[in-house]
Amino acid sequence: MTITYLKRGKPEADRAEDDAKTAAVVASTLKDIETRGDAAVRELAVKFDKYDRESYRLSEAEIEAIIAKVSPQDLEDIKFAQEQVRNFAQAQRDSMLDIEVETLPGVILGHKNIPVQSVGCYVPGGKFPMVASAHMSVATAKVAGVPRIVACTPPFNGEPNPGVIAAMHLGGADEIYVLGGIQAVGAMALGTESIAPVHLLVGPGNAFVAEAKRQLFGRVGIDLFAGPTETMVIADESAADAELCATDLLGQAEHGYNSPCVLITNSEKLARDTLTEIDRILEILPTAGTAKVSWEDYGEVIVCDTYDEMLQVADEIASEHVQVMTDRDDWFLDNMTCYGALFLGPRTNVANGDKVIGTNHTLPTKKAGRYTGGLWVGKYLKTHSYQKVLTDEAAARIGAYGSRLCLLEGFVGHAEQCNVRVRRYGGVNVPYGAPAHLAEAAE
């Protein structure tokens, strides 16, 4: 086996140190929000968002006035993108059926899919106004049937971004707040004097937002740990060239200063050509100031001998976005197990998934793809089971088994819950705390 790194990113130890510093800042900030409520949120908004107003919630009149600033073409594009997201989310929702089955004569088991009753959707926007994140979180929650949808986004250049506000409103948000960062997710999860707390937090964000969600998990639900954007390109010479690989890597590196981007290939020529092409593009890319830092600190180029090795490395990294451009794309689809989302073939790309094609762009990062998929309509639904026992015979039969299994574990009180049914519905005289046996009924 030969796996060669032509370029490595920042060591894991350095990344862990950065995470620890972030965690300490988030913990103290959340404690302040919980203690002082609106006052703490306002101080943070003024400090970090450079923004203050009497109420951070937009009124209906303000929303209408802001949306009026959006050009007709931009509004049409937003509506088109939301239609794609809704269509796919609805197809997913339709696949999630309530069930009810008779597992034994007279024993009915079932489950119901019930929407979460309130959700807080965070839409990033301090550096780039993430219009698409509103489709992914707000519109999908609406398809799921969530009764109360709260949306927060930071100001952009000192005021609410019209495109983001339009997307939130058209997506179905019930409350829209111009708040960013820890103060936004903290206020939605913990509640303040002016913002009622929600049951679930969703949406991507920077390292501080992701860490805040991690620390708030348990107080509220979260969709997943969606930290800085990650992208991986798996390519061979049959389907990709250096321009495609470099473009797809840098297209995600521009998100922030800590966005991992990895090329895995079985062609050293393609790898070296891609390194050269990245240098060329960074000379002309308007967002190179950001993308170059991510590439230098978090970019990696890995050359493998075989496709099996490429698969192994890809699953170990478990990247958020995986662009596959090979002569066996479906083989990777069939065999990859750890990732956020796959983008198969040179005709598609991560930007399609981010903005318009219909799949959700809120995806697992930092290896979370090993145990969860991305945000989807099912994240807003809770699957609750129920049971019914309809006949005396079923109550006695299940009760007898339950009685003995409870006593096997030493739970006498549990056993009596079963025994009382055996006595009442099976006509069997079971002494208190004794195991039930239906054979007595025939004696």
C-alpha positions in Angstrom: 0.0 0.0 0.0 1.3 3.4 -1.0 -0.4 6.6 0.2 1.7 9.7 -0.5 0.9 13.2 0.8 2.2 15.8 -1.6 0.7 18.5 0.7 -0.4 18.4 4.3 -2.6 20.8 6.4 -2.2 22.1 9.9 -1.4 19.3 12.4 -4.4 17.8 14.4 -2.8 19.1 17.7 -2.9 22.7 16.4 -6.5 22.3 15.3 -7.5 20.9 18.7 -5.8 23.8 20.5 -7.9 26.2 18.3 -11.0 24.3 19.2 -10.3 24.5 23.0 -9.9 28.3 22.8 -13.2 28.6 21.0 -15.0 26.4 23.6 -13.9 28.5 26.5 -15.2 31.7 24.8 -18.5 30.1 24.0 -19.0 28.7 27.5 -18.6 32.1 29.2 -20.8 33.8 26.6 -23.6 31.4 26.9 -23.5 31.7 30.7 -23.8 35.5 30.3 -26.8 35.2 28.0 -28.5 32.8 30.4 -27.9 35.1 33.3 -28.6 38.5 31.8 -30.9 37.7 28.8 -31.6 40.6 26.5 -29.0 42.9 28.0 -26.2 40.4 27.3 -27.6 39.7 23.8 -27.6 43.5 23.0 -24.1 44.0 24.3 -22.8 41.1 22.1 -24.7 42.4 19.1 -23.3 45.8 19.4 -19.8 44.4 20.0 -19.7 41.8 17.3 -22.4 42.8 14.8 -21.9 46.5 15.2 -25.6 46.7 15.2 -28.3 48.0 17.6 -32.0 48.7 17.4 -34.9 48.8 19.8 -36.1 45.3 18.9 -34.0 42.9 17.0 -37.1 41.3 15.6 -38.2 42.6 12.2 -41.9 43.7 12.0 -44.0 42.7 9.0 -43.8 46.2 7.6 -40.0 46.1 7.8 -39.9 42.7 6.2 -42.0 43.9 3.3 -39.8 47.0 2.9 -36.6 45.0 2.9 -37.9 42.5 0.4 -38.9 45.3 -1.9 -35.2 46.0 -2.3 -34.6 42.6 -3.9 -34.5 42.7 -7.8 -37.1 40.8 -9.7 -34.5 38.4 -11.1 -33.0 37.7 -7.6 -36.5 37.1 -6.2 -37.3 34.7 -9.0 -34.1 32.8 -8.4 -34.8 32.5 -4.7 -38.2 31.2 -5.4 -36.8 28.7 -8.0 -34.2 27.4 -5.5 -36.8 27.1 -2.7 -39.1 25.1 -5.0 -36.3 22.6 -5.6 -35.6 22.3 -1.9 -39.3 21.9 -1.0 -39.8 19.3 -3.8 -37.0 17.1 -2.5 -37.9 17.6 1.2 -41.6 16.7 0.4 -40.5 13.5 -1.4 -38.4 12.6 1.7 -41.3 13.4 4.0 -43.6 11.2 1.9 -41.2 8.3 2.4 -41.6 8.5 6.2 -44.8 6.6 7.0 -46.7 6.3 10.2 -47.1 2.6 10.9 -49.4 0.3 12.9 -49.0 -3.5 12.9 -50.5 -6.4 14.8 -47.5 -8.3 16.1 -49.4 -10.9 18.0 -53.2 -11.6 18.1 -54.6 -8.6 20.0 -51.2 -6.7 20.3 -51.0 -3.5 18.2 -47.7 -1.6 17.9 -47.1 1.6 15.9 -45.3 4.8 15.6 -46.2 8.4 14.6 -43.9 11.0 13.1 -44.6 14.3 14.9 -43.0 17.6 14.0 -40.8 19.4 16.6 -43.0 22.2 17.9 -40.5 25.0 17.6 -37.2 25.4 15.7 -34.5 28.1 15.6 -32.8 28.5 12.2 -29.5 30.2 12.1 -28.5 31.7 8.7 -24.9 32.9 8.5 -24.3 36.2 6.9 -21.5 38.3 8.5 -18.9 37.6 5.8 -21.1 36.3 3.0 -25.0 36.6 3.1 -25.9 32.9 3.0 -29.3 33.2 1.2 -29.3 29.5 0.5 -29.1 28.5 4.2 -32.6 30.0 4.7 -34.0 27.6 2.1 -32.3 24.6 3.7 -33.4 25.3 7.2 -36.6 27.4 7.1 -38.3 25.9 4.0 -37.5 22.3 5.1 -38.9 23.0 8.5 -42.1 24.2 6.9 -42.4 21.1 4.8 -42.1 19.1 8.0 -45.0 21.0 9.6 -43.1 22.8 12.4 -45.6 25.2 14.0 -43.1 27.9 15.1 -40.1 28.7 13.0 -37.6 31.3 14.3 -34.9 32.6 12.0 -31.8 34.6 12.9 -29.2 36.2 10.7 -26.5 38.9 11.4 -26.6 42.2 9.6 -24.6 42.5 6.4 -22.8 45.8 5.9 -24.7 47.3 8.8 -28.3 46.3 7.8 -30.5 43.3 7.2 -29.5 41.6 3.9 -32.5 41.8 1.6 -31.9 38.5 -0.1 -31.5 36.6 3.2 -34.6 38.2 4.7 -36.6 37.5 1.5 -35.5 33.8 1.6 -36.5 33.5 5.3 -39.9 35.1 4.8 -40.7 33.1 1.6 -39.4 30.0 3.3 -42.0 30.4 6.0 -40.3 31.9 9.0 -42.7 33.1 11.7 -40.2 35.3 13.5 -37.1 37.0 12.0 -34.4 38.5 14.1 -31.3 40.4 13.0 -28.8 38.7 15.3 -25.6 36.8 14.6 -23.1 34.5 16.2 -23.3 33.1 19.7 -25.8 35.7 20.8 -28.3 34.4 18.2 -28.1 30.7 18.9 -27.9 31.3 22.6 -31.0 33.5 22.6 -33.0 31.1 20.6 -32.0 28.1 22.7 -32.0 29.6 26.2 -34.7 32.2 25.7 -34.6 35.8 26.8 -37.2 38.3 27.9 -38.1 39.0 24.3 -37.4 35.7 22.6 -39.2 32.5 23.6 -36.9 29.4 23.6 -37.1 26.9 20.9 -36.9 23.1 21.0 -34.4 22.5 18.2 -31.5 24.5 16.7 -30.5 24.0 13.0 -28.2 25.7 10.5 -24.5 26.1 9.7 -22.2 28.7 11.1 -18.6 29.6 12.0 -16.6 27.8 14.6 -18.2 29.8 17.5 -21.8 29.0 16.3 -20.9 25.3 15.9 -19.4 25.2 19.3 -22.4 27.0 20.9 -24.7 24.4 19.3 -22.5 21.6 20.7 -22.6 23.1 24.2 -26.4 23.7 24.0 -27.2 20.2 22.9 -29.2 18.5 25.6 -30.9 21.8 26.6 -32.3 21.7 23.0 -31.9 19.4 20.1 -29.5 20.2 17.3 -29.4 19.1 13.7 -25.7 18.2 13.7 -22.2 19.6 14.2 -21.9 21.9 11.2 -18.6 23.6 11.6 -16.3 25.2 8.9 -16.9 23.9 5.4 -15.0 20.9 4.2 -14.5 19.7 0.7 -12.9 16.7 -0.9 -12.3 15.9 -4.6 -11.8 12.3 -5.6 -10.5 12.2 -9.1 -8.7 10.3 -11.8 -7.4 11.3 -15.2 -10.3 9.6 -17.0 -12.9 12.1 -15.8 -11.2 15.2 -14.4 -8.4 17.7 -15.2 -6.5 20.1 -13.1 -8.8 23.0 -13.8 -11.9 21.1 -12.5 -10.1 19.8 -9.4 -8.5 23.2 -8.5 -11.8 25.0 -9.1 -13.8 22.6 -7.0 -11.3 22.8 -4.1 -11.0 26.6 -4.0 -14.7 27.0 -4.5 -15.2 25.9 -0.9 -11.9 27.2 0.5 -13.3 30.7 0.1 -15.9 30.1 2.9 -13.5 30.9 5.7 -9.9 30.8 6.9 -10.2 27.2 8.3 -12.0 25.3 5.6 -10.3 21.9 4.9 -10.0 21.0 1.2 -8.5 17.7 0.1 -7.6 16.1 -3.2 -7.4 12.3 -3.4 -6.2 10.8 -6.7 -4.3 7.9 -8.2 -2.5 10.2 -10.6 0.6 12.0 -9.4 0.5 14.0 -12.7 -3.1 15.2 -12.0 -2.1 16.0 -8.4 0.9 18.1 -9.4 -1.0 19.8 -12.2 -3.7 20.7 -9.7 -1.2 22.3 -7.3 0.0 24.4 -10.2 -3.5 25.3 -11.2 -4.4 26.3 -7.7 -1.5 28.8 -7.6 -2.8 30.2 -10.9 -6.4 30.6 -9.8 -5.3 32.2 -6.5 -3.8 35.0 -8.5 -7.1 35.9 -10.0 -9.7 34.8 -7.5 -11.4 37.8 -5.8 -11.8 35.9 -2.6 -8.2 34.6 -2.6 -7.5 36.5 0.6 -9.7 33.9 2.4 -9.2 30.9 0.1 -5.4 31.1 0.2 -5.3 30.9 4.0 -7.6 27.8 4.0 -5.6 26.2 1.3 -2.2 26.8 2.9 -3.3 25.8 6.4 -5.9 23.1 5.7 -5.3 22.0 2.1 -4.1 18.4 1.4 -3.1 16.5 -1.7 -3.0 12.7 -1.4 -1.8 10.3 -4.1 -2.9 6.6 -3.8 -1.9 3.5 -5.8 -5.4 2.0 -6.1 -9.1 2.9 -5.9 -9.4 0.8 -2.8 -6.8 3.0 -1.1 -8.6 6.2 -2.3 -11.9 4.8 -0.8 -10.1 4.0 2.5 -8.6 7.4 2.8 -11.8 9.1 1.9 -13.8 7.2 4.5 -11.2 8.0 7.2 -11.4 11.7 6.5 -15.2 11.7 6.3 -15.4 15.0 4.5 -18.5 17.1 4.4 -18.7 17.5 0.6 -17.2 14.8 -1.6 -16.9 15.6 -5.4 -16.2 12.3 -7.3 -14.9 12.5 -10.8 -13.7 9.0 -11.8 -14.4 6.2 -14.2 -16.3 4.5 -11.4 -18.4 7.1 -9.7 -21.2 4.6 -8.8 -18.6 2.3 -7.3 -17.8 5.1 -4.8 -21.6 5.7 -4.2 -22.0 2.0 -3.5 -19.0 1.7 -1.2 -18.4 5.0 0.6 -19.9 5.0 4.1 -18.6 8.2 5.8 -19.3 11.6 4.3 -21.8 14.4 4.3 -23.0 14.4 0.7 -21.7 13.0 -2.6 -21.5 15.0 -5.9 -21.1 12.4 -8.6 -19.5 13.2 -12.0 -17.9 16.2 -13.6 -21.2 17.8 -14.6 -22.3 18.4 -11.0 -20.5 20.3 -8.2 -20.8 21.3 -4.6 -22.1 24.8 -5.5 -25.1 23.2 -7.1 -25.8 21.4 -3.8 -25.1 24.5 -1.8 -27.5 26.8 -3.6 -30.1 25.3 -5.9 -30.3 21.6 -6.9 -32.6 20.6 -3.9 -30.5 18.5 -1.6 -29.7 20.1 1.8 -26.4 21.9 2.2 -26.3 21.7 6.0 -24.0 18.7 6.4 -21.8 17.0 9.0 -18.2 18.2 9.5 -15.2 17.1 11.7 -15.8 13.4 10.9 -19.4 13.5 12.1 -20.3 11.9 8.8 -19.3 8.6 10.5 -22.5 8.7 12.6 -24.9 11.1 11.0 -26.1 12.4 7.7 -27.0 16.0 7.0 -30.0 18.2 7.8 -33.2 16.9 6.1 -36.9 17.0 6.7 -36.6 14.0 9.0 -34.5 16.0 11.5 -37.6 18.1 12.3 -39.7 15.0 13.0 -39.8 12.9 16.1 -40.8 9.3 15.7 -42.9 8.2 18.7 -44.0 4.7 19.3 -47.2 3.5 20.9 -48.9 0.2 21.9 -52.3 -1.2 22.4 -53.4 -4.6 23.8 -57.0 -5.3 22.6 -57.9 -8.7 24.1 -57.9 -10.4 27.5 -55.9 -13.3 26.0 -53.2 -11.0 24.7 -52.9 -9.1 28.0 -52.5 -12.3 29.9 -50.0 -13.8 27.4 -47.7 -10.8 27.2 -48.1 -10.2 30.9 -46.8 -13.6 31.8 -43.7 -13.2 29.7 -43.2 -9.7 31.1 -43.6 -10.9 34.7 -40.9 -13.5 34.4 -38.5 -11.2 32.5 -38.9 -8.4 35.1 -38.1 -10.8 37.9 -35.1 -12.1 36.0 -33.7 -8.5 36.5 -34.9 -8.2 40.1 -37.7 -5.7 39.4 -40.6 -6.8 41.6 -42.6 -3.6 41.1 -42.2 -4.0 37.3 -43.4 -7.6 37.6 -46.5 -6.6 39.5 -47.5 -4.3 36.6 -47.6 -7.5 34.5 -49.0 -9.7 37.2 -52.1 -7.6 37.9 -53.0 -7.9 34.2 -52.5 -11.7 34.3 -54.8 -11.9 37.4 -57.4 -9.6 35.9 -57.5 -10.7 32.3 -56.1 -14.2 32.5 -58.0 -15.4 35.6 -54.7 -16.7 37.1 -54.0 -16.3 40.8 -50.4 -15.1 40.8 -49.0 -14.4 44.3 -47.6 -11.0 44.8 -44.1 -10.8 43.4 -44.2 -14.3 42.0 -43.6 -15.1 38.3 -46.7 -15.6 36.3 -47.4 -18.8 34.5 -50.6 -19.1 32.4 -50.6 -22.9 32.7 -52.4 -22.4 36.0 -55.4 -21.2 34.1 -56.1 -24.7 32.8 -55.8 -26.4 36.2 
